[in-house]
Each structure stands twice: as C-alpha cells, then as structure tokens.
Amino acid sequence: MTLGIIVNNTQTVQEAQSQINTVNNAIISAMEKLGIQKEDISTSNYSISPNYNYEIGAKEKDILTQFLVESVVMSLIGGLIGIALGISGAFLISLVANIPFVVSIPAIIIAVGYQLLSELCLGHILQGVQQNYLLSML
C-alpha cells in the first residue's frame, strides 16, 4: 500500500514536519488497530517541497522578480565555490609541479562578470518559459 501525506499553509519546515508526524502517527495507530504489525509498516520516501508564491496569489511581476533573484544568487554561490575550488586546485598543482602560484584578481572579476552576464541572459530567456508555465497554473 502506498500512502501520501500533504500539508499546506505552514510557515516553517518544522511546523510542516510536526503536522505530518501527527497525521502519520494517527495512520500507524489505525493500521495497528486493524492488526498490522508495527514491524510491517515502513516509510520508503520522505520529501519536503516548498509552495511557491504563485500558489498563494502573488502578482506575476513579483514571481518573475523572485525567479530572477534566485537565479543570480544561485549563480553567485556557484561562482564562489568555483573560485575557491579553482584557487585550491591551482595551489595544489603548484606545490606538486613546483611552479609559481599566482592569483589573478582581474581574471576572477572577468570570470564572475561573464558568469553573471550569462546567467542573466539565460534567466531572461527562461523567464518567458517560466512566465508561460506560471500563467498556465493561475
């Protein structure tokens, strides 16, 4: 038997988990009353998915702005991780290969600028796709 529990309109993950636990415990209790052993009951999948603003009546402009801001923030985080890994890798290679280690700040700035520009362009292209999808959900 497969069973899903959906909880809506919670403000925090902890609140959602609390509500799910309450429902889950009631279901397990009812199953035990039917004679199903607790050892035969298991959870095979557990996931939490956020409700986005379009599900609670946000304006189209706000949704698209949020989408673009999320894209830029994720891009910056990815870029910073890439810079850290690149510098670390170059440093380790310089130690092993006995070559000078130099960090080029202009190269990092150009790379981050290119990354942000490409992310904004891609975000702008995908904005139309996202907009069509969101409008179909309203």
N, C-alpha and C positions, 0 to 999 in steps of 0.2 A: 504494500500500500504506500502511496506517495501522498504527502500532505504538505501544503504550503501555508505559512502564516504571514500575512501582510499587515503592517502597522503604518498608518498615515498620521500626519499632523502632529509630529513630535518635533521638539526644538533641538534635542541633542541625541547623540547616538546612545548614551546611557539610558535616556528615557525610552527610546525605542526598544533597547535590549530588555529593559525591565518589563515593558508591556508584552514583549514576545515570550519572556520567561514565564509570566503569569499565565498566558494562554497555553503555552507548551506544557506547563505543569498540570493544568486542568485536563488537557487532552491525554496525557500519560496516566493520570489518575482514572479517567473514564475508561481507558483501554485496560488498565489493571482490573477494574470492576467487571469488565467483560471476560476476564480470565486470561488475558495475555500477560505472560511473564515479563517482568521488567528487563530481563536479560535479552529478550527478543525485540526490544524497542531500541532503535538507534537513530542518530542524526547522521545523514550522509552528506548533507550540503548545508552551508550556512553562509549567507551573504547579506550585506547591507548596501543599499543603493540610495543615493540622495534623491530627493524630489527637487527638481529644478523650478525656477521661478515661473516658467510658463504654465506649470500645473497649478499655481496659486493665483493666477491673474495678473502677472506683471505685464508692463507695456512692452511692445515689440522692440522699441529703441533700447530699453533697459536690458532686455535679454541679449540683444546683439552686442551691446557695450560690454556686458559681462563676459560674453564669449570671447571678444577680442582681448579684454584684460587678462582672462585666464590663459589665452594663447601666449601673450607676451610674458607673463610671469613664468609659465612653464618653460618657455624658450630661454629666459634668463637663467633659471635654475639649471637647465641642461647645459647652457653655455658655461656657467661657473664650474659645474662638475667636469666638463670637458677641458677647461683651462687647467684645473687642478690636476687632472689625470695626465694632460699633456706635459705640464711642467715637471711633475713627478717622474714620468717616463723618460723625459729628456735628461733629467738629473741622474737617474739610474744608468742610462746608457752612457752618459759622460763619465761616470765612475768606472764602468766596466771597460769602455773603449779608450779611457784615458785621453779624452778630448775636452776642450774647454766648454763650460756650461754658461750660456748667456740667455737671459730672458729679455725678449724684445717687447717692451710695452707698446710701441706703435703697432706691432703685428697683432698683439692681443686686442687692441682697440679696434683695428680694422676687422678682425675676425668676428668680434662681438657685434660690431656695426652691421656687417654683412649678414650675420645670423638674424639680427633683429629685423633688418630690412626684408629678408626673405620670408621670415615668419609673418611679418605684417602683410606682405603681398599674398602669401598663402592664406592667411586669415581673411583677407579681403575677398579672395576668390571663394573660399569656403563659406564666407558669410552669406552669400547668395544661396548656397546649398542648404545651410543651416536655417536661413530665413524661410525657405520653401518648406522645409521639414516642420519647423515650428508653427508656421501658419496652417499646415495641414492638421496639426494637433489641437488648434484652438477651436 
